[in-house]
Amino acid sequence: MKRNIAIAIITALTLSFSTHAWAQFLNKENLEMKARVGYNLGGTAPVGIPATIRSIDAYRLTPSFMLGFDVMLPLDSKWGVMAGLRIENKGMDADVTTKAYHMEMKKGSDLIEGLFTGKIQQDVTEWMLTVPVQATYKLSDKVMLKGGPYVSLLLDKDFSGIASGGYLRQGDPTGAKIIIGDKEGEWATYDFSDDMRTFQFGVGVGADWQCWTKVGFSADLNWGLNGIFKSSFKTVEQSLFPIYGTLGVFYKF
């Protein structure tokens, strides 16, 4: 993972310098460039909580940072087009209580599948390169709205967790009952990382507030439109989508 992240940072810096060189070559004096850093806060979840998820018991913050840059070309005094590049991590660490939730897991050396009732500790990590393309609209000299699609290439991904404190009915609700304990050695584990997509796409909206001459704050909401798992993956019943807000700081060159 560290090698992939290093490659992504080098790629981002190379593209940043290349974009700056092209801007000078094209002599576009009105091009605006911004460097950004932010924190992603959200989760990977179904749209609408299904009945099989009874409660969300805990949500813990993870190191989900974003580093990127944008180039914006004004079309007139209000409208513009902006494109960028991000290297970012979208993570989630949460505990949920389930009832008859379809799962596949390992207990000891045995792989078991069926309907699980109990507690799940879920860890999701996605390192990615993201390219947003957005329309911009200036409400004033200080406030700019933005919105448009994005595409992400995943460099490293993890979807794994622990099932504990309950039982699994193999196959269907009347299947053999397997007790899943709440102590190490008694619980079960799962890892669906290899079943995750390499590409994601979605839409994002947000706003930039230029509070000082060069520095400002930003707020964004990005909503994935394709589920994080491959279409052939059927173990998790619902499609899970990455839905994250980003709070950030930018520097305008």
TAURJO-V374822 format. One line per field, one symbol per residue. psi: psi as a letter, one per 40 degrees, with the letter a starting at -180 (. if undefined). A space follows every 10 residues. Layout:
# TAURJO-V374822
psi: ???
This chain:
# TAURJO-V374822
psi: dddddddddd dddddddddd dddddefgde hhhhiihihh haihiihhhi dehdihdihh iiggihhaii hhhhdaedii hhiahihihh ihhihihihf hhihihhbeh hiiahhhaih hhhhhhhihh hihiiihhda ddhhiiiaii ihhhdiihgi ahhifaihhh cieeihhhhh ieihddiiii hfdeeiidii iaiiiaihhg diddiiiihi hhhheiieii dehedhdihh hhhiihhiii hh.
